[in-house]
């Protein structure tokens, strides 16, 4: 079943923020926080500096009525800069890659900062865009089984 969650970006203090939200809402993380050091290196990408290895790659915290607050740390070494327009993202967790591609095509039209949904190391299709109104959207969908 498709779901919608809110994704928050931080500049190195995601752990601190989510510890605060955990206390405020009195809930527990869906899974332990994934750190940047846990992500397999991508071909041609330089290794992360030591001070970014413990940055949060992904954390998820259910808050109210099934809504999940998710978060990550942005990385200075990759040129990331936290600013209005990239600090909050609406994350669409969809049932199919076709649905993800259709919504991506519609929402990215006239927008910017787009990464077309594509297969990722966590066995899902993922992409992102900033729509023409300055709202950031993330697309997650299961990878479709290969046709035989």
N, C-alpha and C positions, 0 to 999 in steps of 0.2 A: 504494500500500500504506500502510495506517495505521501511524503510529509514535507513540512516547511519548518525550518529552524532559523535562528538568528546567529550569524557568525561575526565575532568581534576580533579585530586586529589590534595588537599591542606592539610597543617597541621595547621588548625585554622584560615587561612586568606582567605577562599573562598569568604566570603561576600565582603571583600575589593577588591579582584581580579575581581569579577563579576561587582562591581560598576564601576571599571575602564573600563572593556570590554564594559559595557552598554554605557558609555560615548564615547568610541572610535568608536563603531559601530553605535551609535545613534538609538538604538532599545530598545524595552521594553521586560521584562521577559514574557515568555509564561504564567506562573502562578506565584503566590507569592512563594518565597523560602520556602521549608519545612525544619523545624528545627529538630534536633535529639529528642527534647522533644515531638515532634508530633508523633513519631513512637511508636506503642504499644510495651510494653516490651515482649520479647520472653521468653518462658518457660525456667527456669533454668539459665537465663542470669541475672547477677547482675545489679542493676540500674546504670545509668551513673553518674559520678561525676558532681557536680554542674557546674564546669567550662567547661563541654562539652555539657551541655543542649542546649545552643544556637548555637552550631556548625551547619553548613549546612548539612542536609541530602541529599537534591536535589535542584538544581536550573537549569533552562533552559533559554537560551537566543538565539533567532534567530539572525544570523549575516549576512551572504551573500547568496543570491540565494537559500533560503530555508534550508541552513545548520544550524544546531542547536549546540551551544556550551553548554555542561552541566557540572555541577561540584558538588563536595562534599568535606567535611572535613574528613580526616582520624582521628581516635581516639587513642590517646596514651594509654588510659585505656584498650583498646582491643588489645594492642601490635602492632598497626599499626606504620609503619615507612615509611616516604616518601623517595623514592630512584628512581634512573633511572630504568625503567622497570615497575613501578607501578604509575607513575605520569600522564601518558596519556593512555587512553583506547579508542579503536574503538568500539563504541556501535552499535550493529545491532538490530534494532527494526523490528521484523519479523512478518509475517502474521499468522504463525501457530507454535504450539509447536513441531510438527514433523520437520519443517524446522529448528527450533532452536536446536533440539537434533541432527539433521544431521550435521549441521555446527559445533556444539560443539564437536561432535565425531571426525570430521576431523581436526579441528584446535587444539584440546587438545592433539592429538596423538603425543607422544614424548615431550610434554610440561610439565609444572608444575603449581603449585599454582591454581589448578582447583577446582571449585565448580560446580558440575553438575546442569544444569537447573532444578528447582523445583518450586512448587507453593509458592507464597509469600503473605504477608498480604495486598499488594496493588492490589490483584486480577490479578496477572500476573505470568507467568513463568519467572524466572531469573536465570542466571548463569554467570560464568566468567572463563577465563583461560589465562595463559601466554603460548603462543605457543613456539615451539622449537627454534624460532629465537629471543625470548625475546619481542615479541609484545603482548600486553594485549588486549583481546577481551571480550566484554560483550554481553550477549544474552538476549533479552526481547521479549516475545511473549504473546498473550492473552491466558488465560486458556481456554481449550476446554470445551464445555458443557458436563456434565456427560451423558454417554450413558444410555438409558432407556431400 
